[in-house]
Amino acid sequence: MTKIKICGLTDEETALSASRAGADFLGFVFAPSRRRLTPEKASAITRVMRQLEKRPLLVGVFADAQYDEVNSISRSCCLDLVQLCGREDNTFISRIELPVIKVIHIGPKTTSDEVQHEIRVMDKANIYLLDSAMLGGSGQLFNWEVAREVCRQRRVIIAGGLDSENVGQLIREIRPWGVDVSSGVETDGRKDPEKIKKFIGAVGAADKEVNLVTR
């Protein structure tokens, strides 16, 4: 089944709603963004999430921070994973205490070979996330074809411009390990619980279609 990450959460109520709807990962942004949280605010949310009997994994999103800051915030917020969105290299990744999701930014002219090369270079990461070449929740689609081959070989999350209307097509055509959404489940700049449910439902429906085809 395709893993689902709801990113850019900023309040306890919406985090709980995403968890109940079936999200596998919840993302909390510590990088420059309108969705940026203080460690204190994030910790208040993650404390509640960790009391759930069954809960999503909690992800801290960083970009070009100092590794000791990343580790300190990760500990204070009781995170499960760290997502690195900047220019972090293998040496940096090796200093992070938690499993790492490394973001690979995809530009208009990026090729499949370039994506695969960058992932081979960043071999210390545990999971890779492909997003449009714009830092922090671009909300823009990229050419999914550049991800097709690497999705067959690695645990890859696809982000950028996804919503309940197009995520099914992505899953049917590319079959990534996971999908990531932020602006695609917002209304007027705020997370919308109904859109989150609709997005997760669309992922589940596409997974069923794929399973029927591959039987």
Secondary structure, 3 states (H helix, E strand, C coil): CCEEEECCCCCHHHHHHHHHHCCCEEEEECCCCCCCCCHHHHHHHHHHHCCCCCCCEEEEEECCCCHHHHHHHHHHCCCCEEEECCCCCHHHHHCCCCCEEEEEEECCCCCHHHHHHHHHHCCCCCEEEEEECCCCCCCCCCCHHHHHHHHHHCCEEECCCCCCCCHHHHHHHCCCCEEEECHHHEECCEECHHHHHHHHHHHHHHHHHHHHHHC
